[in-house]
């Protein structure tokens, strides 16, 4: 079958690879000059199957009101004259109910584990090197509030049969000696040994090369402007360089998916959430951690990528604003380096990108009312974690197979009014 994938981020590239492996003739379209140059470019680098969870949680509505009054809050909601933002916000608040939160949390954990298994298969098939480390993630608690929250998180992980171990500060330092410098600040530590890390951009570049070897046609530098429909089906997409057709289309445009979806009469509740990262050159320094970290109080993630240390966090819900605010970027950097005073952040490279978030935090996968369109979008901050699982789901549906993973609560039908 001739399949056109719209988007060449980590989601589009993994999808193209899996489709090409199934023998389809695949074309990938993206406005950027290469693969994974938007949300996938400098993300937190965590493949966090055990750490994934919904932002919409029972205590969040009250926290948002508090955060809105603080310039340094980990989440900022900048109200705009944008009906899509208001509707998304109302749906987000509805997802903060305890029953919805727990259901979604387990679905996210289950899909994260499935996707991690699919990633293992791709790694075995390709041998791609992407500064990967399989040392797990340490969740660090530095305040009484984050320590108190840890028990509920552990209980949820147990119900999903995910390995997690509460360890002492001394055990955490034995696992990651660089934490010795912040011994007195650590109150509790949780080790998630099954999680891993790696550079999503490097992985996507390597996988794009494998895709080309399988005959995938990449149309980089093509800005999608419109779609041509006939009897409710897509005939082609119109770019500023001409039309590109196909028999089946996959929507994997991340935060820009809703804009194209509207041209198809689809209401897709995906909203851009800006995140920041700082990448610090550390060489072979033992002062920088090797084990990936998540600082619960700051909601900041840290991952070692060879001779670099990636620090990422923040969530600005402010529409399609890609302005890199230096104060926010430096806040991310300082939040991470506060635990590692011997690291010099003077040469840090700052970045920001838009993550495509749904109100409940789960991606939107599968079919919709456009018969020859499959949706693969809305992965939020877990695009790297969910990429290979999402790609397998799309490949199964394209081939007429029933996906191995249950898609309950993950299709667009959950947002029907």
Residue pairs with C-beta under 8 A, 6 or more apart in sequence:
1 24
1 25
1 247
1 248
1 398
2 24
2 25
2 27
2 245
2 246
2 247
2 248
3 19
3 24
3 25
3 26
3 27
3 246
3 247
3 248
3 249
3 250
3 398
4 26
4 27
4 28
4 29
4 237
4 244
4 245
4 246
4 248
4 249
4 250
5 12
5 15
5 16
5 19
5 26
5 27
5 28
5 29
5 249
5 250
5 252
6 12
6 29
6 224
6 237
6 249
6 250
6 251
6 252
6 253
6 260
7 28
7 29
7 30
7 251
7 252
7 253
7 254
7 257
7 377
8 16
8 28
8 29
8 30
8 32
8 34
8 35
8 36
8 204
8 208
8 218
8 220
9 30
9 35
9 36
9 38
9 39
9 40
9 204
9 252
9 254
9 383
10 36
10 39
10 40
10 200
10 203
10 204
10 383
10 384
10 387
11 252
11 254
11 376
11 377
11 379
11 383
11 387
11 390
11 391
12 28
12 30
12 250
12 252
12 253
12 376
13 28
13 35
13 36
13 204
13 207
13 208
13 211
14 122
14 204
14 207
14 387
14 388
14 390
14 391
15 250
15 252
15 376
15 390
15 391
15 394
15 395
16 26
16 28
16 208
16 211
16 216
17 122
17 207
17 210
17 211
17 214
17 216
17 391
18 388
18 391
18 392
18 394
18 395
19 26
19 250
19 391
19 394
19 395
19 398
20 26
20 211
20 214
20 215
20 216
21 125
21 214
21 395
22 395
22 398
22 399
24 398
25 215
26 211
26 214
26 215
26 216
26 217
27 216
27 217
27 218
27 219
27 244
27 246
28 211
28 216
28 217
28 218
28 219
29 219
29 222
29 224
29 237
29 239
29 244
30 218
30 219
30 220
30 221
30 222
31 221
31 222
31 223
31 224
32 38
32 220
32 221
33 220
33 221
34 205
34 208
34 220
35 201
35 204
35 205
35 207
35 208
35 218
36 200
36 201
36 204
36 205
37 201
38 254
38 353
38 354
39 254
39 255
39 353
39 354
39 355
39 356
39 383
40 200
40 201
40 204
40 353
40 383
40 384
41 200
41 201
41 351
41 353
42 201
42 277
42 279
42 310
42 312
42 349
42 351
42 353
43 200
43 275
43 277
43 310
43 312
43 353
43 381
43 383
43 384
44 277
44 301
44 303
44 310
44 312
44 313
44 381
44 384
45 131
45 197
45 198
45 199
45 200
45 292
45 301
45 303
45 305
45 310
45 312
45 384
46 137
46 195
46 196
46 197
46 292
46 294
46 301
46 303
46 384
46 385
47 116
47 119
47 195
47 196
47 197
47 198
47 384
47 385
48 112
48 137
48 192
48 195
48 294
48 301
48 382
48 385
49 109
49 112
49 113
49 115
49 116
49 162
49 194
49 195
49 385
50 109
50 112
50 137
50 157
50 162
50 163
50 164
50 192
50 194
50 195
51 137
51 139
51 192
51 195
51 294
52 108
52 109
52 112
52 382
52 385
53 105
53 108
53 109
53 153
53 156
53 361
54 95
54 101
54 104
54 105
54 108
54 360
54 361
54 362
55 75
55 92
55 315
55 357
55 361
55 380
56 92
56 93
56 95
56 96
56 100
56 101
56 104
56 359
56 360
56 361
57 96
57 101
58 96
58 97
58 98
58 101
60 96
61 93
61 96
63 75
64 75
64 77
66 73
67 73
67 74
67 75
67 76
67 77
68 76
68 77
71 327
72 331
74 298
74 299
74 300
74 313
74 314
74 315
75 299
75 314
75 315
75 316
75 317
76 314
76 315
76 316
76 317
76 318
77 89
77 317
77 318
78 316
78 317
78 318
78 319
79 85
79 86
80 318
80 319
82 319
84 258
84 271
85 271
85 317
85 319
87 269
88 269
88 271
88 359
89 317
91 269
91 359
91 360
91 415
92 359
94 100
94 359
95 101
95 104
95 359
95 360
95 361
100 360
102 156
103 409
104 360
104 361
104 362
104 409
105 156
106 156
106 159
106 160
107 362
107 408
107 409
107 410
108 361
108 362
108 382
109 156
109 157
109 160
109 162
110 160
110 405
110 406
111 362
111 363
111 386
111 389
111 405
111 410
112 382
112 385
112 386
112 389
113 160
113 162
113 194
114 389
114 404
114 405
115 385
115 386
115 387
115 388
115 389
115 390
116 194
116 196
116 385
116 388
116 389
117 389
118 388
118 389
118 391
118 392
119 387
119 388
119 389
121 388
122 128
122 207
122 388
123 132
126 206
126 207
126 210
128 202
128 203
128 206
128 207
128 210
129 202
129 206
130 198
130 199
130 200
130 202
130 203
130 206
131 198
131 199
131 202
131 304
131 305
131 306
131 308
132 196
132 197
132 198
132 199
133 196
133 197
133 198
133 290
133 291
133 292
133 303
133 304
134 196
135 196
135 197
135 290
135 291
135 292
136 191
136 192
136 193
136 194
136 195
136 196
136 291
136 292
137 191
137 192
137 195
137 197
137 291
137 292
137 293
137 294
138 172
138 175
138 176
138 189
138 190
138 191
138 192
138 291
138 292
138 293
138 294
139 150
139 153
139 189
139 190
139 191
139 192
139 293
139 294
139 296
140 172
140 179
140 186
140 188
140 189
140 293
140 294
140 295
140 296
140 339
141 147
141 149
141 150
141 186
141 187
141 188
141 189
141 190
141 296
141 297
142 185
142 186
142 187
142 295
142 296
142 297
143 187
143 296
143 297
144 187
145 297
146 187
146 188
146 296
146 297
147 187
147 188
149 296
150 166
150 188
150 190
150 296
153 190
154 164
154 166
154 190
157 163
157 164
157 192
158 164
162 192
162 194
163 192
163 193
163 194
164 190
164 191
164 192
165 190
165 191
165 193
166 188
166 189
166 190
167 175
167 189
167 190
167 191
168 189
169 179
169 183
169 186
169 189
171 189
172 179
172 186
172 189
172 191
173 179
173 180
173 183
175 191
175 291
176 289
176 290
176 291
176 293
177 286
178 286
178 287
178 288
178 289
178 290
178 340
179 186
179 289
179 339
181 287
181 339
181 340
181 341
181 342
182 338
182 339
182 340
185 339
195 292
196 292
197 292
197 303
197 304
197 305
198 305
199 305
200 383
200 384
200 387
208 216
208 218
211 218
212 218
219 239
219 241
219 244
221 241
222 239
222 240
222 241
222 244
223 239
223 240
224 237
224 238
224 239
224 253
224 260
225 238
225 239
225 240
226 237
226 238
226 263
227 234
227 236
227 237
227 238
227 260
227 263
227 264
228 234
228 235
228 236
228 237
228 238
228 243
229 235
229 264
232 369
232 370
232 371
233 370
233 371
233 372
234 246
234 249
234 264
234 370
234 372
234 373
235 245
236 243
236 244
236 245
236 246
237 243
237 244
237 249
247 372
248 372
248 373
248 374
248 398
249 372
249 373
249 374
250 373
250 374
250 375
250 376
250 394
250 398
251 257
251 260
251 261
251 373
251 374
251 375
251 376
251 377
252 376
252 377
253 259
253 260
253 377
254 354
254 355
254 356
254 377
254 379
254 383
255 270
255 271
255 272
255 320
255 354
255 355
255 356
257 268
257 270
257 356
257 375
257 377
257 378
258 268
258 269
258 270
258 271
261 267
261 268
262 268
264 370
264 373
265 369
265 370
266 368
266 369
266 370
266 412
267 415
268 364
268 375
268 377
268 378
268 412
269 358
269 359
269 378
269 415
270 356
270 357
270 358
270 364
270 377
270 378
271 317
271 356
271 357
272 319
272 320
272 354
272 355
272 356
272 357
273 315
273 316
273 317
273 354
273 355
273 356
273 357
273 380
273 381
274 314
274 315
274 316
274 317
274 318
274 321
274 322
274 352
274 353
274 354
274 355
275 312
275 313
275 314
275 315
275 316
275 352
275 353
275 354
275 355
275 381
276 312
276 313
276 314
276 324
276 325
276 328
276 329
276 331
276 332
276 350
276 351
276 352
277 310
277 311
277 312
277 313
277 329
277 332
277 350
277 351
277 352
277 353
278 310
278 311
278 312
278 329
278 330
278 332
278 333
278 336
278 345
278 348
278 349
278 350
278 351
279 305
279 308
279 309
279 310
279 311
279 348
279 349
279 351
280 288
280 308
280 309
280 310
280 311
280 333
280 337
280 343
280 344
280 345
280 347
280 348
281 307
281 308
281 347
282 288
282 304
282 307
282 308
282 309
282 343
283 307
284 307
285 342
285 343
287 340
287 342
287 343
288 304
288 309
288 340
288 343
289 302
289 304
289 309
289 340
290 304
291 304
292 301
292 302
292 303
292 304
293 301
293 302
293 303
293 339
294 300
294 301
294 302
295 301
295 302
295 335
295 336
295 339
298 313
298 335
298 336
299 313
299 314
299 315
300 311
300 312
300 313
300 332
300 335
300 336
301 311
301 312
301 313
302 309
302 310
302 311
302 312
302 336
303 309
303 310
303 312
304 310
309 336
309 343
311 332
311 333
311 335
311 336
311 337
312 332
313 332
313 335
314 328
314 331
314 332
316 325
316 328
320 354
322 352
322 353
322 354
323 352
324 350
324 351
324 352
325 352
326 350
328 352
329 350
329 351
329 352
330 350
333 345
333 348
333 350
334 345
337 343
337 345
355 379
355 380
355 381
355 383
356 377
356 378
356 379
356 380
356 383
357 378
357 380
357 381
358 364
358 378
358 380
360 409
360 414
361 380
361 382
362 378
362 409
362 410
363 376
363 377
363 378
363 379
363 380
363 382
363 386
363 390
363 410
364 375
364 376
364 377
364 378
364 410
364 411
364 412
364 415
365 374
365 375
365 376
365 390
365 393
365 394
365 407
365 410
365 411
366 374
366 375
366 393
366 397
366 407
366 410
366 411
366 412
367 373
367 374
367 375
367 397
367 411
368 374
368 375
368 412
374 394
374 397
374 398
375 411
375 412
376 390
376 391
376 393
376 394
379 386
379 387
379 390
389 405
392 403
392 404
392 405
393 403
393 405
393 407
396 402
396 403
396 404
397 403
